[in-house]
Amino acid sequence: MEIIKFDTKSFYALSSENRIKILKTLKSKRMTLSELSRELNLSKTCVKEHLDVLIDTGFIKKLDEENRKWVYYELTDKGEKVVKNNIIKIYIVIMFSALIIGSGLYELNKYIKSIEIKSISTPTPTPIPTTTPIPSTPPLPAEAHIIAGVILLITGLFLLSRIYSQRKL
């Protein structure tokens, strides 16, 4: 299996449900702007904007031959691989969900550690005088860590539940 390389533009192109539908529609055959507009029940302007993004990222190509009356759009090799491997979108969402859940757990861990530090009473050592002051940012209050942690956990679990409920691209 060949690896498909994605950049920021590719992720942006795959983030729209309409662009995914265009890629799936072009999987069966090449089509014109009007055909895509009818098939997807979208305005021609809307479809054209999505096509421009997909062309820019290399997922589709525009077939504009001199002797032809119509301009056709078809999948490139990169586009075919993405449509063929529907699992890619699921992996991307699962990866981001895991990252978000991990961040949430990290924030909750920081909250728990801040509670433990407050409960242990130790004398503070006298600071060693330095010639230049070291700038420091004040730490976040413990409540900020628990709020951030809970929000991140809920967001990650929500994304996973959407993937589980849809189970398709």
ROGU-170372 format. One line per field, with one value per residue (C-alpha): residue number from 1; residue in three letters; x, y, z. Coordinates in Angstrom, 2 decimals, always signed. Each point is the difference from the previous one (the first is absolute). Layout:
N
seq = NUM  ...
type = Ala  ...
east = X  ...
north = Y  ...
up = Z  ...
END
This chain:
169
seq = 1  2  3  4  5  6  7  8  9  10  11  12  13  14  15  16  17  18  19  20  21  22  23  24  25  26  27  28  29  30  31  32  33  34  35  36  37  38  39  40  41  42  43  44  45  46  47  48  49  50  51  52  53  54  55  56  57  58  59  60  61  62  63  64  65  66  67  68  69  70  71  72  73  74  75  76  77  78  79  80  81  82  83  84  85  86  87  88  89  90  91  92  93  94  95  96  97  98  99  100  101  102  103  104  105  106  107  108  109  110  111  112  113  114  115  116  117  118  119  120  121  122  123  124  125  126  127  128  129  130  131  132  133  134  135  136  137  138  139  140  141  142  143  144  145  146  147  148  149  150  151  152  153  154  155  156  157  158  159  160  161  162  163  164  165  166  167  168  169
type = Met  Glu  Ile  Ile  Lys  Phe  Asp  Thr  Lys  Ser  Phe  Tyr  Ala  Leu  Ser  Ser  Glu  Asn  Arg  Ile  Lys  Ile  Leu  Lys  Thr  Leu  Lys  Ser  Lys  Arg  Met  Thr  Leu  Ser  Glu  Leu  Ser  Arg  Glu  Leu  Asn  Leu  Ser  Lys  Thr  Cys  Val  Lys  Glu  His  Leu  Asp  Val  Leu  Ile  Asp  Thr  Gly  Phe  Ile  Lys  Lys  Leu  Asp  Glu  Glu  Asn  Arg  Lys  Trp  Val  Tyr  Tyr  Glu  Leu  Thr  Asp  Lys  Gly  Glu  Lys  Val  Val  Lys  Asn  Asn  Ile  Ile  Lys  Ile  Tyr  Ile  Val  Ile  Met  Phe  Ser  Ala  Leu  Ile  Ile  Gly  Ser  Gly  Leu  Tyr  Glu  Leu  Asn  Lys  Tyr  Ile  Lys  Ser  Ile  Glu  Ile  Lys  Ser  Ile  Ser  Thr  Pro  Thr  Pro  Thr  Pro  Ile  Pro  Thr  Thr  Thr  Pro  Ile  Pro  Ser  Thr  Pro  Pro  Leu  Pro  Ala  Glu  Ala  His  Ile  Ile  Ala  Gly  Val  Ile  Leu  Leu  Ile  Thr  Gly  Leu  Phe  Leu  Leu  Ser  Arg  Ile  Tyr  Ser  Gln  Arg  Lys  Leu
east = +0.00  +1.45  +0.10  -1.90  +1.69  -2.27  +0.75  -2.16  -1.89  -0.85  -1.42  -2.01  -1.33  -1.12  -1.64  -3.08  -2.80  -0.89  +3.55  -0.06  -3.31  +1.56  +2.92  -2.37  -2.16  +3.00  +1.10  -2.53  +0.71  +1.23  -2.65  -0.65  -0.78  -3.71  -0.14  +1.64  -2.33  -3.06  +1.32  +0.89  -2.94  +2.36  +0.28  +2.56  +1.85  +0.30  +1.20  +2.50  +1.53  +0.39  +1.46  +2.59  +1.13  +0.20  +1.96  +2.38  +0.74  +0.44  -2.98  -1.72  +0.99  -1.82  -0.22  -0.35  +0.78  -0.24  -2.32  -2.45  -3.06  -0.03  +2.56  +0.27  +1.40  +1.49  +1.95  +3.78  +2.02  +0.16  -3.78  -0.66  +2.17  -1.85  -3.43  +1.10  +1.39  -3.08  +1.61  +2.38  -2.57  -0.87  +3.68  +0.46  -2.97  +1.08  +3.52  -1.26  -2.44  +2.81  +2.11  -2.86  -0.79  +3.69  +0.14  -3.08  +1.56  +3.19  -1.97  -1.89  +3.32  +1.34  -3.11  +0.48  +3.68  -0.87  -2.39  +2.72  +2.53  -2.42  -0.73  +3.69  +1.23  +3.74  +1.98  +1.03  +3.73  +1.47  +0.80  +3.59  +0.58  +0.81  +1.37  -2.78  -3.63  -1.43  -3.37  -2.63  -3.58  -2.45  -1.34  -3.57  -2.44  -0.89  -3.57  +1.24  +1.69  -3.10  -2.22  +2.44  +0.38  -3.72  -0.66  +2.77  -1.20  -3.60  +1.14  +2.16  -2.72  -2.55  +2.21  +0.46  -3.74  -0.67  +2.38  -1.53  -3.55  +0.73  +2.60  +0.45  +1.79
north = +0.00  +3.34  +2.80  +3.18  +3.16  +2.71  +3.65  +2.65  +0.66  -3.68  -0.15  +3.14  -1.49  -3.17  +1.93  +0.85  -2.53  +1.44  -0.49  -3.59  -0.51  +1.44  -2.42  -2.94  +1.09  +0.32  -3.50  -1.55  +2.19  +3.39  +2.71  +3.60  +2.83  -0.17  -3.76  +0.31  +2.83  -2.08  -3.16  +1.68  +2.43  +2.99  +3.25  +0.17  +2.77  -2.13  -3.02  +2.15  +1.33  -3.53  -1.20  +2.80  -1.13  -3.62  +0.94  +2.13  -2.96  -2.45  -2.25  +0.69  +1.40  +2.11  -1.42  +3.02  -1.19  +2.33  -2.12  -0.77  +2.05  -0.93  +0.25  -3.26  -0.69  -3.32  -1.46  +0.02  -2.94  +1.74  +0.53  -3.62  -1.19  +2.20  -1.13  -3.62  +0.16  +1.33  -0.90  +2.98  +2.49  -2.30  -0.34  +3.78  +0.60  -2.80  +1.44  +3.49  -1.44  -1.87  +3.15  +2.02  -2.66  -0.22  +3.77  -0.15  -2.70  +2.05  +3.04  -2.10  -1.43  +3.54  +0.81  -3.05  +0.83  +3.60  -1.30  -2.34  +2.83  +2.23  -2.74  -0.60  +2.90  +0.52  +3.09  +2.03  +0.37  +3.46  +0.89  +0.43  +3.61  +0.32  +2.91  -0.01  -0.73  -3.08  +0.78  -2.54  -0.41  -0.56  -3.56  -0.65  -0.49  -3.61  +0.57  +0.90  -3.40  -1.95  +2.05  -0.42  -3.70  -0.68  +2.02  -1.83  -3.40  +0.71  +1.29  -3.06  -2.41  +1.86  -0.38  -3.70  -0.49  +1.68  -2.36  -2.98  +1.04  +0.76  -2.71  +1.39  +2.81
up = +0.00  -1.06  +2.56  -0.86  +1.24  +1.35  +0.58  +1.65  -3.24  -0.36  +3.52  -0.74  -3.23  +1.78  +2.84  -2.07  -0.34  -3.45  -1.29  +1.27  -1.87  -3.17  +0.27  +0.52  -2.93  -2.31  +1.02  -2.38  -3.07  -1.10  +0.06  -0.97  +2.40  -0.90  +0.53  +3.40  +0.94  -0.87  +1.60  +3.30  +0.02  +0.45  -1.91  -2.80  +1.83  +3.12  -1.96  -1.94  +3.25  +1.34  -3.31  +0.09  +3.48  -1.13  -3.13  +2.08  +2.29  -2.86  +0.77  -3.33  -3.37  -2.54  -3.53  -2.25  -3.50  -2.99  -2.15  +2.80  +0.79  +3.71  +2.78  +1.93  +3.46  +1.06  +2.89  -0.05  +1.32  +3.37  -0.03  -0.91  +2.87  +2.46  -1.19  -0.17  +3.52  +1.78  +3.29  -0.20  +1.29  +2.87  +0.94  -0.08  +2.30  +2.35  +0.11  +0.85  +2.55  +1.72  +0.03  +1.49  +2.61  +0.90  +0.44  +2.20  +2.18  +0.24  +1.19  +2.56  +1.19  +0.48  +2.05  +2.21  +0.51  +0.94  +2.68  +1.33  +0.12  +1.93  +2.53  +0.76  +2.08  -0.34  +0.91  -3.01  -0.43  -0.20  -3.58  -1.03  -1.10  -3.66  -1.94  -2.58  +0.81  -1.68  -1.56  +0.82  -1.02  +2.80  +0.11  -0.99  +2.85  +0.71  -1.17  -3.49  -0.32  +0.99  -2.34  -2.90  +0.74  +0.09  -3.17  -1.87  +1.19  -1.02  -3.42  -0.65  +1.07  -2.14  -3.09  +0.68  +0.47  -3.36  -1.75  +1.78  -0.89  -3.67  -0.73  -3.47  -1.82
END
